[in-house]
Amino acid sequence: MALAALADDSIQHPALEVIATTNEEDGMTGAAGMSSDFFSSRKVINLDSEDYDTITIGSAGAYLQFYRMKYSTKPAPEKYKYFDVEISGGLGGHSGVDINKGRANANILLASFLYEIATTYQSCLVSISGGSANNAIPSSAKAVFGIDSEYIDQMEEIFETYQQKIKSDYYKNDPSVEFTIEPAQRPEHVINGGTPLLKAISHTPVGVIEMSKEMPGTVLTSNNLGLIKQEKDHFFASTYSRSFVYDDMVVLAKEIARTFKENGAEIEVIMDSPAWQENSESEYINFVSDTFNDVLGWRPKKVAMHFALEGGYYATKFPGLQMASIGPKIIEPHSTSERVDITTVEDIWKVFIELLRRLSER
């Protein structure tokens, strides 16, 4: 839409500065790296909202951390039996807007099962991976592990307990999530000491940490463990913490980092994005609301959303900025079924170009 406004000479608009930044989904390094004189405008139409009937007037801060844990390997024990274990079929979703929907975090579920096995019986980890993106709730995770043949029956009992608990916990909010196990062939090598990784992951809080008292129905603080990967000589994991209260977000993120560090991880802070909150009754927000009403015949909701927008960096770097975020309806963002409601695109376009016209006459 922004590029179309630049390309079409028939659209009436004031002087425009179009900002397209790099790495918005995975660290916001473009917005973070802007100098304080990068642009001169003081009214922003952000085209990155996901609810068609909404003006987003605020967004949570975000704290993205990467963890790397080195490992070595050893020959696979011959007297062990090996198994493929998998969590699959979850809904996943956006780790901001969907975090309060009670969906399964496959990484946490799988690691918790494997950690109980590792701390109870003679066993070993062969491989583990899960999730699709740092800022997405992981809908699936899988691992290969081995266990001393003597304890197969006990392991199966623990598995059945976890399987039933998952069905019970998520039958309403994530009904298709499944926990399965199958025999696997004996590998050549296994991980020498995978328990610290499993401990750190299984002890990581995920989901809603606190709801907002000032904004009923809005998540105040949350955390997601989005990725687990196995590299050549180390494990990789990521957590994505969010909050409208910056200090709460940092405290949560540092507590999680401490857990990983105590278990041998190296920690890298990728993003430390501030929150952003506009006055819902400001002249500019009401101006945008009036335009919606005049163009579409209805007024949008004004909401602060529990996702991270670049508005946090803009508000910090450019004092006096006024921002409103709009966009077409995106369904199940950051999930395997993400899609856009095409019927809402034209309406938002009409609102957008009318906003530009009115701003040109102010």
C-alpha positions, 0 to 999 in steps of 0.5 A: 500500500505504501509503495502504491501510494508513491507510484500513483500520481493521482493520489492526493497526499502530503509530503511522504516518507515511506519507511521499510525496515529490515528484520522486523520479525526477527530482531527489528535491527532496522528500526533499532539502528535508525538515527534520531534524524532519519525522518522528519515526519511526526505523524505515522500511519503504520501499515502493520496491524492485523485486525481490520476493525481496529486501530492499534494504539500500542504494542508490547515491548519484546526481548528476544534471546538466543541460547547456545549449548555446546555438546559432544558425542559418544558411541551409542550404548548397545544395550539401549532401545531407541525411540522416535518421539514427537509432539505434532498437530498443534495449532501454533500461532503468533506468540503475541496475539495467540499467547492467551489462547491456551495452545500447546508449546510443543518444545516445552511438552517434549523437553519435559517428558525427556527430562523426566526420563533422563533424571529417572532412568539410564537414558540418552538423547540422540537429537531434538528439534522443534518450532518454526520461528522465534516468535511463533508458538511451536506446533510440533517438536521431535526427538530421538532418545535411548533408554536402558532396556531394563526400563522400557516398561516404566518409560512407557508408563510415563509416556502414557501418563504424558499422553493422557495429560496432553489430551486432557489439558488441550482437548478444548484449546488445541484438540488436534495436538498428539504425542506419539512414540515409535521404535527407532534404529540404534544410531552410531552416536548419542549426545554426551550429556543432553540433560542440562538442555532438557532441564533449562527448556523444561524449567522455562515459563511459557504462555501468559505470565500476567494479565493487565489490570488496566486493560481488561482482557489484555495480556500484560507479560508473556514468554514463548520458547519458539525454537530448538535446533541442533547444530554441528557442535551445539544446541540452539534455543530461543525465547521471546518475552513480551510486556507492556511494562519494560522492567517486568519484561527485562526481569522475566528475560533475565530470570530465563537467561539465568536458568540457561546460563546455570545449565551451561548456555551462552546467551545473546540478546538479539532484541530489546524493544520498548513498548509503545502506548498512544493516548486513545483520545488524542486528536490524531487517533480520533482523526483516524477513527473519524476517517474510518467512520466516514469511509466505511460507516463504522468506527474501529476499536482502539486497542493496545496489542500484545505483539511487538511493533516498530512503534516502540523504537519510533516513540523512543527515537522521535519524541512527539511522534503520533502513530496509528497502526491499521491493516487488513485482517490476517488470520492465524498469523505466524501459524501454518494456516496464516492467511489474509482476508482479501475482502478487507484489503480494499476497505483498508486501502480506501481508508488509507488513501482518504487519510492521506488526502485529509492529511494533505489538507490540514 
